[in-house]
Amino acid sequence: MASWFPQMQIDDSPTWDDLRVLLALHRHRSFLAAGKALGVSTSTAARRIDALESSLGRPLVHRSSGGTSVEPAALDLVELAEQLELGLRAIKRDDDRQAISGTVRISMGEGFLQPVTRVLSDVRRAHPALQLEVISESRSVDLARREADIGIRKLRSSSPTIIERAVGRLAFGLYASQSYVDRRLRGGHLALADMARHDYVGYDGPPAAHVQQRWLVDKGATRFVFRSNSDVAIAEAAVQGHGIALLADASVRALPGLVRLGAEATPPTMSVFLAFHRELRHVPRVRLVLDSLTTALRDGLR
């Protein structure tokens, strides 16, 4: 924490109302946009920052004709505001810890969205007081900080506060459109010696960041004609005939237009886990969602 903190008098401590304006400014880069995000006027947002700067005795926000930005020395306050925001959201979700009601927030990659949403819809029909938040993100949210209640993960956590429940293995296969097979791959079998001459659809970024991309490159793939950080975009590009993609078998079952190729090399598999904060293991609504997802994923990943 910054050096000003020990010298602050308790009466001068920043309030959540002040800090949330600073956080909104950091995210939206203008008083107008920050005010709209918080549902307050521009003048109210500006007054909050003026009061915060006055109480701390130093500038927190750089104002210019090009917009506003938080001073580097004030980023510790932004981090504090983010931690408070996460904590308040977690408290709100924990308001009712006994009945099957309240909010459960679930994080996952795009490939799980459709089947998981179907499962959660059945759960909520049986428990209409339950509220669900489904977050699709390329990064893994921080479950230890309660950014979400449950995460569907393909990598294990090193945090001692996180419990992980193994639900199966995700199998992958090489897929292409029928039109690509007809043009470039008669017979539908891909030999290792031919890997370098084909077009591929894959992930944006370094191969090491994705098991699928690393496997393709290791087997000789070089011509990635379409790249994305989105599982949906990669699958759709394969459907449209741009090239061969390494896709999860479970996600392709409901996706018409793709042919599973025979391959000389065996595609990889990945373990799948349900991860959650250990403090939530006895919360009824979280346990209900966990058990429902566990059953569905174990059946779907067979």
Secondary structure, 3 states (H helix, E strand, C coil): CCCHHHHCCHHHCCCHHHHHHHHHHHHHCCHHHHHHHHCCCHHHHHHHHHHHHHHHCCCCEEEECCEEEECHHHHHHHHHHHHHHHHHHHHHHCCCCCCCCEEEEEEECHHHHHHHHHHHHHHHHHCCCEEEEEEECCCCCCCCCCCCCEEEECCCCCCCCEEEEEEEEEEEEEEEEHHHHHHHCCCCEECHHHHHHCEEEEECCCHHHCHHHHHHHHCCCCEEEEEECCHHHHHHHHHCCCCEEEEEHHHHCCCCCEEECEECCCCCEEEEEEEEEHHHCCCHHHHHHHHHHHHHHHHHCC
